[in-house]
Amino acid sequence: MTTRSVSLLVICLVCGSPALAAVDRIDPPNWWVGMEENSVQLMLYGRGIGGGHVGSQSPDVTITEVVSGDSANYLFVTLQISESANPQTAKLEFISRDGERTPIDYLLKRRREGSADRRGFSAKDAVYLVMPDRFANGDPSNDEVEHLREGLDREDPYGRHGGDLAGVIAHVDYLVSLGMTQLWMTPVLENNQPKSSYHGYAITDLYRVDARLGSNEDYVRLSEVARKNGIGLIHDFVPNHIGSEHPWMKDLPTRDWINQGAEFSPTNHRRESHQDPYASDLDKEQMIRGWFVPTMPDLNQSNQLLSNYLIQNIIWWIETADLSGVRVDTWPYNEREFLSSFTARVLGEFPNFSIVGEEWTSNVATVSYWQKGKVNADGYDSGAPQMMDFPMQQAIRDAVNHDENWDSGLIKLYQTLADDFLYPDPMGLMLIADNHDMARLYPGVGEQLDRYKMAMAFLATTRGIPQLLYGTEIAMNAGADGDHGRLRADFPGGWEGDTINAFTGQGLEGVALEAQDFVSSLFEWRRSASAIHTGQLMHFAPRDGLYVYFRFNEAQRVMVVMNNDKSEAHFDPQQYLQGLGGATLAKNALTGAQHKLADHILIPAKSAQIYELN
C-alpha cells in the first residue's frame, strides 16, 4: 500500500471484480491486540452495504454484532479479539444482501512497548501551544492541495498561511531552548471547509491529518522527534462537533447522528446549567444540543454508535502517534455521560495518561465540578484528571493591571488560590496567561513589560501546569482587540523572507528580545526546580503592596515576592518566618544575587522576584 493510500485510510480489498469492492472505507483503519478492552467497533462505508453481514475466518477474531445504519451505505461491525491473539491480518468477509462475498484484510498490530504505562504531563512540565498554520512553513509544496477547498492566502488574517508539521519539526530545538517539555497543537486533522479552516476545529476527517499540514506519517514523526528531545505531544480532541463539509453531512449514518435534526440551532452557552440545581430542561437541552455556528454541526453523543466511534478515534491516535496527553475542546458542551465514558475508557487503556478539559469560565466552583474525584451534590464525576484554569488566567490579568486596594491588585491571586479547596487536585490544573482564543498577554497588560514579567513569573512558580501560547515569549502584540485572525499571527522567522527570526534571534530587539530572554531563563530554571514541580504552597495575604508565597519540599525551598507598587519596597523576610523554614540565605534564581534573610531586601517596583532559600 502506498503512502498516499495509507493517508487516505482507504482499505484495499482483495477482489477481482469491481462489483465485489463494496466496502470503500473502514474506521478505525487498524487496531491492536493486547488492549484492555478486547473489542472494537468498525464503521464500514460503501454504496449499498447496509443490510449486509460480516463474517470472520480468523480464529482469534469473532463477530459479535452487526448493525446497519439508517443510511444504506453504513454498517457497524463489532469485533471480539482474543486475549491471546498475536498481531495479524484478520481475515474478514463482507456478505452483501445479494449473497456476494468480498474478502477484507483487517490489520491488528502489536502495541508500542510500554504503551499502557505511558505517563502524561504534570506540574513538572511546561506546555507550549502552537497553531501549526501560523508557526512555520517547513514544506511550501503542501501550501496548495488539489482536493482541499481552501488555498494559501497570507494576506487574509482568516486564511491559510502555510505553516505545517514540517515547520514544527524543524523547530523542536527552539521549544527545548525555552524550557518547554510538552507540545500542544490546535487540531491537525483535515478541515476541508470553503474558508477560515486554518484553526482546525471544523474537522472533516477524524482519521486523516490535513494535507496542507502534512500526513499521518508526519504527525508520527513529529511525535518521535519531540520525544527524543524530551517533549511530549498533546492532541487537541474535538468530540463535540465536526465541520459542515464532513461527508457525514451529505450521508448521515443514522438519522440522529447530528443534533437538532442536522439543522442549525445555536447553543445558549449556559455552561453552568450542568451544575445549576434550578436549571430548566430547556436550558440544559439548548446548551448540550445546540450548535456553535452553522459551520460546526453538533454531534449527538447519546448515539452509542457515534460515542464508540469518537472514543475509539482518540485511542487510535494515542496509540498511533504515541501521545502524552489529550486536550478536550469545549468540554462542557459535550454530553456528561459521554465525557465520563470517554475518560473511563481512555484511562482504562492508559492509566497514567493526561486528559485536560477546556471549561472556559472564571468561576472556580464550575471548573472544579469537572475534575476527577470531585464529590458533587448530584453524584457526577467526569473522570478528567486535569482542567484548564481559566479563573486563574482572569486573576493574573486583574492582579497586574490594577493598583493595590482592599479588593484589587494582588489580592486576586491570593483569593483565587484560596479557592483551591474546591479542587480534588489543584496541581492538575493547566495555567494560562493567554491562549489562541483571547487577546494576547502583552497587549492585555497594557503593553507594560514589567506587568508582563510579573504575570510570567507567577505562571512559572505557582501550583499547576503552565502553558504558553506561541509568541507570548516574545511579547507578541498582534490582535490586541482579541480578533482571532489577527491574534493568531504568523510567528516571525517561520517563513522564507522574514526579516525577523525569533527562532534564532536575528533582528529581534527591544521588548521582544528582553521578553524572550526572560522567559527562556525563567522556564529553564523551572525545568529543574523540584519545589515547583512537587512542592507544597504556602502564601501570605498581600500587605503593603507585597504578595509573598513559598514553594517547598524536602529538597528545595523557593520564595516569591511580588511587588505591585509603583515604587520599590523594602521587604523584611523576618515577617514570614513560617515560610522561611529556618533558612538564612536567599539567592535570586534568575540573577544569582545573594541576600541575607536577616536583612531587608530591596524589591523593585512592579516586579516578581524568585529566591532559592538555604
C-alpha positions as CSV (number, residue, x, y, z in Angstrom):
1,M,0.0,0.0,0.0
2,T,1.4,3.4,-0.9
3,T,1.9,6.3,1.5
4,R,-0.9,8.1,-0.2
5,S,-3.4,5.3,0.2
6,V,-2.5,4.9,3.8
7,S,-3.0,8.6,4.4
8,L,-6.3,8.4,2.8
9,L,-7.2,5.5,5.1
10,V,-8.8,3.5,2.3
11,I,-8.9,-0.2,2.9
12,C,-7.9,-2.2,-0.1
13,L,-10.0,-5.3,-0.7
14,V,-8.8,-8.4,-2.3
15,C,-11.1,-8.7,-5.2
16,G,-11.0,-9.3,-8.9
17,S,-14.3,-7.6,-9.9
18,P,-15.4,-4.0,-9.2
19,A,-18.8,-5.4,-8.2
20,L,-17.2,-7.1,-5.2
21,A,-15.4,-3.9,-4.0
22,A,-18.4,-2.9,-1.9
23,V,-16.6,-1.6,1.2
24,D,-14.7,1.6,0.4
25,R,-13.6,2.6,3.9
26,I,-13.2,1.2,7.4
27,D,-12.8,3.3,10.6
28,P,-10.7,2.7,12.6
29,P,-8.3,1.7,9.8
30,N,-6.5,-0.8,12.1
31,W,-6.5,-1.9,15.7
32,W,-4.2,-3.6,18.2
33,V,-4.0,-6.9,20.1
34,G,-3.4,-6.8,23.8
35,M,-5.8,-3.9,24.6
36,E,-7.5,-3.8,27.9
37,E,-10.8,-3.7,26.1
38,N,-10.7,-6.5,23.6
39,S,-13.5,-5.4,21.3
40,V,-13.5,-2.8,18.6
41,Q,-16.5,-1.3,16.6
42,L,-15.8,-0.9,12.9
43,M,-17.7,1.6,10.8
44,L,-17.8,0.2,7.2
45,Y,-18.8,2.6,4.4
46,G,-19.7,1.6,0.9
47,R,-22.5,2.1,-1.6
48,G,-25.4,-0.2,-0.7
49,I,-23.7,-2.2,2.0
50,G,-26.4,-1.7,4.6
51,G,-28.3,-4.8,5.4
52,G,-25.2,-6.9,4.7
53,H,-23.3,-9.1,7.0
54,V,-19.6,-9.6,8.0
55,G,-18.0,-12.9,9.0
56,S,-14.6,-13.9,10.2
57,Q,-12.2,-16.6,9.1
58,S,-9.7,-15.8,11.8
59,P,-10.0,-18.0,14.9
60,D,-8.8,-15.1,17.1
61,V,-11.5,-12.7,15.9
62,T,-15.2,-13.1,16.5
63,I,-18.0,-11.0,15.0
64,T,-20.3,-10.3,18.0
65,E,-22.6,-7.7,16.4
66,V,-23.5,-6.2,13.0
67,V,-25.8,-3.2,12.9
68,S,-27.0,-1.4,9.8
69,G,-27.2,2.4,9.8
70,D,-30.3,4.3,8.7
71,S,-28.3,5.1,5.6
72,A,-27.9,2.2,3.1
73,N,-24.2,2.9,3.0
74,Y,-23.1,2.2,6.5
75,L,-22.5,-1.0,8.5
76,F,-21.3,-1.2,12.1
77,V,-19.4,-4.3,13.0
78,T,-18.1,-5.3,16.4
79,L,-15.0,-7.5,16.6
80,Q,-14.1,-9.5,19.7
81,I,-10.4,-10.1,19.8
82,S,-9.0,-13.0,21.7
83,E,-6.8,-12.0,24.7
84,S,-4.2,-14.5,23.4
85,A,-4.2,-13.1,19.8
86,N,-1.0,-12.3,18.2
87,P,-0.5,-9.4,15.7
88,Q,-2.0,-10.5,12.4
89,T,-4.0,-9.6,9.4
90,A,-7.5,-10.7,10.3
91,K,-9.4,-12.4,7.5
92,L,-12.9,-10.9,7.4
93,E,-15.6,-11.3,4.8
94,F,-18.3,-8.9,3.8
95,I,-21.5,-10.6,2.6
96,S,-23.9,-8.4,0.7
97,R,-27.7,-8.7,0.8
98,D,-27.4,-10.5,-2.6
99,G,-25.0,-13.0,-1.1
100,E,-21.9,-11.7,-2.9
101,R,-18.8,-12.3,-0.7
102,T,-15.9,-9.9,-0.5
103,P,-12.8,-10.6,1.5
104,I,-11.5,-7.9,3.8
105,D,-8.0,-7.8,5.4
106,Y,-8.0,-6.0,8.7
107,L,-4.7,-5.3,10.4
108,L,-4.3,-6.0,14.1
109,K,-0.9,-4.5,15.2
110,R,1.3,-5.0,18.2
111,R,1.1,-2.2,20.7
112,R,4.0,0.1,21.4
113,E,6.4,-1.1,24.0
114,G,5.2,0.1,27.4
115,S,2.2,1.9,25.8
116,A,-0.2,1.1,28.6
117,D,2.2,2.6,31.1
118,R,2.8,5.8,29.3
119,R,2.9,8.8,31.6
120,G,1.1,12.0,30.9
121,F,2.1,15.6,31.9
122,S,2.2,17.1,35.3
123,A,3.3,20.2,37.2
124,K,6.9,19.1,36.3
125,D,6.0,20.2,32.7
126,A,5.7,23.4,30.8
127,V,3.3,23.3,27.7
128,Y,3.9,25.2,24.5
129,L,0.7,25.9,22.4
130,V,1.2,26.1,18.7
131,M,-1.3,26.8,15.9
132,P,0.5,24.9,13.1
133,D,-0.7,27.0,10.2
134,R,0.8,30.1,11.8
135,F,4.1,28.8,13.3
136,A,6.5,27.9,10.5
137,N,6.2,26.8,6.8
138,G,8.7,23.9,6.6
139,D,7.3,22.5,3.3
140,P,5.9,25.0,0.8
141,S,4.9,22.2,-1.6
142,N,1.8,21.5,0.5
143,D,0.6,25.1,0.6
144,E,-1.9,24.2,-2.1
145,V,-3.6,20.8,-2.2
146,E,-5.8,20.0,-5.2
147,H,-8.6,18.1,-3.3
148,L,-8.8,20.6,-0.5
149,R,-11.0,23.7,-1.0
150,E,-9.0,26.5,0.7
151,G,-5.6,27.5,-0.6
152,L,-2.9,29.8,0.6
153,D,-3.7,33.5,1.4
154,R,-1.3,35.1,3.8
155,E,-2.9,38.5,3.3
156,D,-6.1,37.3,4.9
157,P,-6.0,37.0,8.7
158,Y,-8.6,34.2,8.5
159,G,-6.9,32.5,5.5
160,R,-4.4,29.7,5.3
161,H,-0.8,30.9,5.8
162,G,1.1,27.7,5.0
163,G,2.5,26.7,8.4
164,D,2.8,22.9,8.7
165,L,4.1,19.9,10.7
166,A,7.5,20.1,8.9
167,G,7.9,23.6,10.3
168,V,7.2,22.4,13.8
169,I,9.6,19.5,13.4
170,A,12.3,21.9,12.2
171,H,12.0,24.0,15.4
172,V,11.6,21.5,18.2
173,D,15.0,22.6,19.4
174,Y,13.5,26.1,19.9
175,L,10.9,24.6,22.3
176,V,13.8,23.0,24.2
177,S,15.6,26.3,24.5
178,L,12.6,27.8,26.1
179,G,12.4,25.1,28.7
180,M,9.2,23.6,27.3
181,T,8.5,19.9,27.9
182,Q,5.2,19.4,26.2
183,L,3.8,20.5,22.8
184,W,0.1,21.1,22.3
185,M,-1.1,21.9,18.8
186,T,-4.5,23.1,17.8
187,P,-6.2,20.3,15.8
188,V,-4.1,19.0,12.9
189,L,-6.9,16.9,11.3
190,E,-8.5,17.6,7.9
191,N,-10.6,20.8,7.8
192,N,-11.9,20.7,4.1
193,Q,-14.1,23.8,4.6
194,P,-14.5,26.6,1.9
195,K,-12.9,29.2,4.1
196,S,-11.4,30.0,7.5
197,S,-10.3,26.5,8.1
198,Y,-6.8,27.3,9.3
199,H,-7.7,26.8,13.0
200,G,-8.5,23.1,12.8
201,Y,-11.7,23.0,14.8
202,A,-14.1,22.2,11.9
203,I,-12.9,18.6,11.2
204,T,-14.0,16.8,8.1
205,D,-12.0,13.6,8.6
206,L,-11.2,12.3,12.1
207,Y,-8.6,9.8,10.9
208,R,-6.6,12.0,8.5
209,V,-4.1,14.8,9.1
210,D,-4.9,17.8,6.9
211,A,-2.7,17.5,3.8
212,R,-1.8,21.2,4.0
213,L,-0.1,20.4,7.3
214,G,1.4,17.1,6.2
215,S,0.4,13.5,6.6
216,N,-0.3,11.0,9.3
217,E,3.3,9.8,9.0
218,D,4.5,13.4,9.5
219,Y,2.4,13.6,12.7
220,V,4.0,10.4,14.0
221,R,7.5,11.7,13.0
222,L,6.9,14.9,14.9
223,S,6.0,12.9,18.0
224,E,9.1,10.8,17.6
225,V,11.4,13.9,17.2
226,A,9.7,15.7,20.1
227,R,10.1,12.7,22.4
228,K,13.8,12.3,21.5
229,N,14.1,15.9,22.7
230,G,12.3,15.4,26.0
231,I,9.0,16.8,24.7
232,G,5.6,15.0,24.8
233,L,2.8,15.6,22.3
234,I,-0.7,16.6,23.3
235,H,-3.5,16.0,20.8
236,D,-6.4,18.5,20.6
237,F,-9.5,16.3,20.6
238,V,-12.8,17.8,19.3
239,P,-15.7,15.4,20.1
240,N,-18.5,18.0,20.3
241,H,-18.8,18.9,16.6
242,I,-17.5,18.5,13.1
243,G,-17.1,20.7,10.1
244,S,-20.2,21.3,7.9
245,E,-18.4,19.8,4.9
246,H,-17.8,16.5,6.6
247,P,-19.0,13.6,4.4
248,W,-21.4,12.6,7.1
249,M,-23.5,15.8,6.5
250,K,-24.3,14.5,3.0
251,D,-25.0,10.9,4.1
252,L,-25.8,10.6,7.8
253,P,-25.0,7.2,9.2
254,T,-28.1,7.4,11.4
255,R,-31.0,9.9,11.4
256,D,-29.9,11.1,14.9
257,W,-26.2,11.3,14.2
258,I,-26.3,15.2,14.4
259,N,-28.3,17.1,17.0
260,Q,-31.2,19.3,16.1
261,G,-32.2,17.2,13.1
262,A,-28.9,18.2,11.4
263,E,-30.3,21.8,11.1
264,F,-28.5,24.7,12.7
265,S,-29.9,25.7,16.1
266,P,-27.5,27.6,18.3
267,T,-26.3,26.7,21.8
268,N,-27.2,29.1,24.6
269,H,-23.7,28.7,26.0
270,R,-25.1,28.4,29.5
271,R,-22.4,26.0,30.7
272,E,-23.4,26.4,34.4
273,S,-26.7,24.6,33.6
274,H,-24.8,21.4,34.3
275,Q,-24.4,22.3,37.9
276,D,-27.4,24.6,38.4
277,P,-29.9,22.9,40.8
278,Y,-32.6,25.1,39.4
279,A,-31.8,24.7,35.7
280,S,-34.7,24.1,33.3
281,D,-34.6,21.1,30.9
282,L,-34.9,23.7,28.1
283,D,-31.7,25.4,29.1
284,K,-29.8,22.1,29.5
285,E,-31.0,20.9,26.1
286,Q,-30.0,24.0,24.3
287,M,-26.6,24.1,25.9
288,I,-25.8,20.5,25.0
289,R,-27.5,20.0,21.7
290,G,-27.2,23.5,20.2
291,W,-24.5,24.2,17.6
292,F,-21.7,26.7,18.0
293,V,-22.1,28.1,14.5
294,P,-23.7,26.9,11.3
295,T,-20.4,25.6,10.0
296,M,-19.9,23.3,13.1
297,P,-22.7,20.7,13.3
298,D,-23.2,19.3,16.9
299,L,-22.6,15.6,17.3
300,N,-25.2,13.5,19.2
301,Q,-23.1,11.7,21.7
302,S,-26.1,9.9,23.2
303,N,-26.0,7.8,20.0
304,Q,-23.9,4.8,21.2
305,L,-22.5,4.0,17.8
306,L,-21.2,7.6,17.5
307,S,-20.0,7.6,21.1
308,N,-18.0,4.4,20.4
309,Y,-16.6,5.9,17.2
310,L,-15.3,9.0,19.0
311,I,-13.8,7.2,21.9
312,Q,-12.0,4.7,19.6
313,N,-10.8,7.5,17.5
314,I,-8.8,9.1,20.3
315,I,-7.5,5.8,21.5
316,W,-6.3,5.2,17.9
317,W,-4.4,8.5,17.8
318,I,-2.9,7.9,21.3
319,E,-1.5,4.6,20.2
320,T,-0.6,5.6,16.6
321,A,1.1,8.9,17.4
322,D,2.5,7.9,20.9
323,L,0.7,10.8,22.6
324,S,1.4,12.1,26.2
325,G,-2.0,13.8,26.6
326,V,-5.3,15.0,25.2
327,R,-6.8,18.4,25.4
328,V,-10.6,18.2,25.0
329,D,-12.1,21.1,23.3
330,T,-15.3,22.8,24.6
331,W,-15.6,20.3,27.5
332,P,-19.0,21.3,29.0
333,Y,-20.7,21.4,25.6
334,N,-20.3,17.6,25.4
335,E,-22.8,15.2,27.0
336,R,-21.9,14.4,30.6
337,E,-22.5,10.6,30.1
338,F,-20.2,10.7,27.0
339,L,-17.4,12.5,29.0
340,S,-17.4,10.0,31.8
341,S,-17.5,7.1,29.4
342,F,-14.6,8.6,27.4
343,T,-12.3,9.2,30.4
344,A,-13.1,5.8,31.8
345,R,-12.3,4.0,28.5
346,V,-9.1,6.1,27.8
347,L,-7.7,5.8,31.4
348,G,-8.7,2.1,31.3
349,E,-6.2,1.6,28.5
350,F,-3.6,4.2,29.7
351,P,-4.0,4.7,33.4
352,N,-1.3,7.4,33.7
353,F,-2.4,9.4,30.7
354,S,-3.4,13.1,30.8
355,I,-6.8,14.4,29.8
356,V,-7.3,18.2,30.3
357,G,-10.7,19.7,29.7
358,E,-11.5,23.2,28.5
359,E,-14.1,24.8,30.7
360,W,-13.9,28.5,29.9
361,T,-15.3,30.3,32.9
362,S,-13.9,32.4,35.7
363,N,-16.0,30.5,38.3
364,V,-13.8,28.2,40.3
365,A,-16.8,26.1,41.5
366,T,-17.8,25.4,37.9
367,V,-14.3,24.3,36.9
368,S,-13.9,22.1,40.0
369,Y,-17.1,20.3,39.3
370,W,-15.5,18.5,36.3
371,Q,-12.2,17.3,37.9
372,K,-11.8,13.7,38.7
373,G,-12.6,12.8,42.2
374,K,-14.8,15.8,43.0
375,V,-17.7,14.9,45.3
376,N,-20.6,16.7,43.7
377,A,-24.0,17.0,45.1
378,D,-25.5,15.3,42.1
379,G,-23.0,12.4,42.3
380,Y,-21.5,13.0,39.0
381,D,-17.7,12.5,38.3
382,S,-16.4,13.3,34.8
383,G,-13.2,11.5,35.4
384,A,-11.0,14.2,33.9
385,P,-7.6,14.3,35.7
386,Q,-6.8,17.9,34.6
387,M,-8.8,21.0,33.8
388,M,-7.8,24.3,32.3
389,D,-7.6,27.1,34.9
390,F,-9.4,30.0,33.3
391,P,-10.3,31.5,36.8
392,M,-6.6,32.0,37.4
393,Q,-6.0,33.4,34.0
394,Q,-8.5,36.1,34.7
395,A,-7.0,36.7,38.2
396,I,-3.5,37.1,36.7
397,R,-4.6,39.9,34.4
398,D,-6.7,41.6,37.1
399,A,-3.8,41.4,39.6
400,V,-1.1,43.0,37.5
401,N,-3.4,45.5,35.8
402,H,-4.9,47.1,38.9
403,D,-3.4,49.0,41.8
404,E,-3.4,47.5,45.3
405,N,-6.6,48.0,47.3
406,W,-8.9,46.0,49.5
407,D,-10.3,44.0,46.6
408,S,-8.0,44.7,43.7
409,G,-4.4,44.0,42.7
410,L,-2.5,41.0,44.0
411,I,-5.4,40.0,46.3
412,K,-7.0,38.5,43.2
413,L,-4.2,35.9,43.1
414,Y,-4.5,35.2,46.8
415,Q,-8.2,34.8,46.7
416,T,-8.2,32.6,43.7
417,L,-5.7,30.3,45.2
418,A,-7.6,30.3,48.5
419,D,-10.5,28.7,46.5
420,D,-8.3,25.6,45.7
421,F,-10.1,23.7,48.4
422,L,-12.8,23.2,45.8
423,Y,-10.5,21.2,43.6
424,P,-9.6,17.5,44.1
425,D,-6.2,18.2,42.6
426,P,-5.1,21.8,42.2
427,M,-1.7,20.7,40.9
428,G,-3.5,19.1,38.0
429,L,-4.8,22.5,36.7
430,M,-3.3,23.9,33.4
431,L,-2.4,27.5,33.9
432,I,-2.6,30.1,31.1
433,A,-1.9,33.7,30.8
434,D,-3.3,33.7,27.3
435,N,-4.3,31.3,24.5
436,H,-5.4,31.2,20.9
437,D,-8.9,32.4,21.8
438,M,-8.2,35.6,23.7
439,A,-6.3,38.8,23.5
440,R,-2.6,38.1,23.9
441,L,-0.9,38.7,27.3
442,Y,1.3,41.7,26.3
443,P,-1.4,43.9,24.9
444,G,-3.7,42.5,27.7
445,V,-1.4,44.1,30.3
446,G,-1.3,47.5,28.6
447,E,2.0,46.8,26.8
448,Q,3.8,47.1,30.1
449,L,6.8,44.8,30.2
450,D,7.0,44.9,34.0
451,R,3.4,43.7,34.3
452,Y,4.2,41.0,31.7
453,K,7.2,39.7,33.6
454,M,5.1,39.6,36.8
455,A,2.5,37.5,35.1
456,M,5.0,35.1,33.6
457,A,6.9,34.7,36.9
458,F,3.7,33.9,38.7
459,L,2.7,31.4,36.0
460,A,6.0,29.7,36.3
461,T,6.1,29.4,40.1
462,T,2.5,28.8,41.4
463,R,0.9,25.4,41.5
464,G,-0.2,23.6,38.4
465,I,1.0,23.1,34.8
466,P,2.0,26.3,33.0
467,Q,1.1,26.8,29.3
468,L,2.5,29.4,26.9
469,L,0.9,30.4,23.6
470,Y,3.4,30.6,20.7
471,G,4.7,34.2,20.5
472,T,3.9,35.0,24.2
473,E,7.6,34.6,24.9
474,I,8.4,37.5,22.6
475,A,5.6,39.6,23.9
476,M,3.8,39.3,20.5
477,N,1.4,42.3,20.2
478,A,-0.9,41.0,17.5
479,G,-4.6,41.2,17.8
480,A,-4.8,43.5,20.8
481,D,-8.6,43.7,20.3
482,G,-9.0,40.0,20.6
483,D,-9.7,39.5,16.9
484,H,-9.0,35.8,16.3
485,G,-7.5,36.1,12.9
486,R,-5.0,38.8,13.9
487,L,-4.0,37.5,17.3
488,R,-3.1,34.2,15.6
489,A,-0.4,36.0,13.7
490,D,2.5,34.2,12.0
491,F,5.5,33.6,14.2
492,P,8.4,35.7,12.9
493,G,11.1,33.6,11.3
494,G,8.8,30.8,10.2
495,W,8.6,31.9,6.6
496,E,11.2,32.4,4.0
497,G,12.0,36.1,3.6
498,D,11.0,37.0,7.2
499,T,13.3,39.9,8.3
500,I,12.9,39.0,12.0
501,N,13.6,35.4,13.1
502,A,12.6,34.8,16.7
503,F,13.9,31.2,16.4
504,T,17.5,32.4,16.0
505,G,17.2,35.9,17.5
506,Q,18.1,37.6,14.2
507,G,16.5,41.0,14.1
508,L,14.8,40.5,17.4
509,E,15.3,43.6,19.6
510,G,13.8,45.8,22.3
511,V,10.8,44.4,24.2
512,A,10.6,41.2,22.2
513,L,14.2,40.3,22.9
514,E,14.1,41.1,26.5
515,A,10.8,39.1,26.9
516,Q,12.3,36.1,25.2
517,D,15.5,36.2,27.3
518,F,13.4,36.5,30.5
519,V,11.0,33.6,29.6
520,S,13.7,31.3,28.5
521,S,15.8,31.9,31.7
522,L,12.6,31.6,33.8
523,F,11.5,28.3,32.4
524,E,15.0,26.8,32.0
525,W,15.3,27.4,35.8
526,R,11.9,25.9,36.3
527,R,12.8,22.7,34.5
528,S,14.9,21.5,37.4
529,A,13.1,23.3,40.3
530,S,11.7,20.3,42.2
531,A,9.9,22.6,44.7
532,I,7.8,24.0,41.9
533,H,7.1,20.5,40.4
534,T,6.0,18.7,43.6
535,G,6.3,21.1,46.5
536,Q,3.7,22.5,48.8
537,L,2.5,26.0,48.5
538,M,2.2,28.5,51.4
539,H,1.2,32.1,50.9
540,F,0.6,35.2,53.0
541,A,-2.2,37.7,52.4
542,P,-0.9,40.7,50.5
543,R,0.2,43.6,52.6
544,D,1.8,46.9,51.7
545,G,1.7,46.1,48.0
546,L,3.6,42.8,48.5
547,Y,2.4,39.3,47.9
548,V,4.7,36.6,49.3
549,Y,4.5,32.9,48.8
550,F,6.7,29.8,49.3
551,R,7.1,26.5,47.4
552,F,8.9,23.8,49.3
553,N,9.7,20.1,49.5
554,E,12.4,18.2,51.3
555,A,15.0,19.1,48.6
556,Q,14.3,22.7,47.9
557,R,12.6,25.9,49.3
558,V,11.6,28.8,47.0
559,M,10.3,32.2,48.0
560,V,8.5,34.5,45.6
561,V,8.0,38.2,46.4
562,M,5.6,40.2,44.1
563,N,5.6,44.0,44.4
564,N,2.7,45.6,42.7
565,D,3.5,49.1,43.9
566,K,4.9,51.8,41.6
567,S,7.9,52.3,43.9
568,E,10.5,49.9,45.2
569,A,9.8,48.1,48.5
570,H,12.0,47.3,51.5
571,F,11.0,43.7,52.2
572,D,11.5,42.3,55.6
573,P,11.8,38.4,55.4
574,Q,11.5,38.0,59.2
575,Q,7.8,38.8,58.9
576,Y,7.5,35.5,57.1
577,L,9.3,33.1,59.4
578,Q,6.9,30.2,58.9
579,G,7.7,30.2,55.1
580,L,11.4,30.6,55.6
581,G,11.7,27.2,57.3
582,G,14.8,28.2,59.1
583,A,16.7,29.4,56.0
584,T,19.2,32.2,56.4
585,L,20.2,33.0,52.8
586,A,18.3,33.8,49.6
587,K,19.7,33.6,46.1
588,N,17.9,35.2,43.3
589,A,17.0,32.4,40.9
590,L,17.5,34.4,37.8
591,T,20.3,36.9,38.6
592,G,22.3,34.9,41.2
593,A,22.3,37.8,43.6
594,Q,22.7,36.7,47.3
595,H,20.8,38.2,50.3
596,K,20.9,37.6,54.0
597,L,17.4,36.8,55.3
598,A,18.2,38.7,58.5
599,D,18.3,41.9,56.3
600,H,15.7,43.8,54.4
601,I,15.7,43.0,50.6
602,L,15.0,45.7,48.0
603,I,12.2,44.6,45.7
604,P,12.0,46.7,42.5
605,A,8.7,48.3,41.6
606,K,6.2,46.2,39.6
607,S,8.2,43.0,39.8
608,A,8.2,39.4,40.9
609,Q,11.5,38.2,42.5
610,I,12.2,34.5,42.8
611,Y,14.6,33.3,45.5
612,E,16.1,29.9,46.3
613,L,16.5,29.6,50.1
614,N,19.1,27.8,52.1
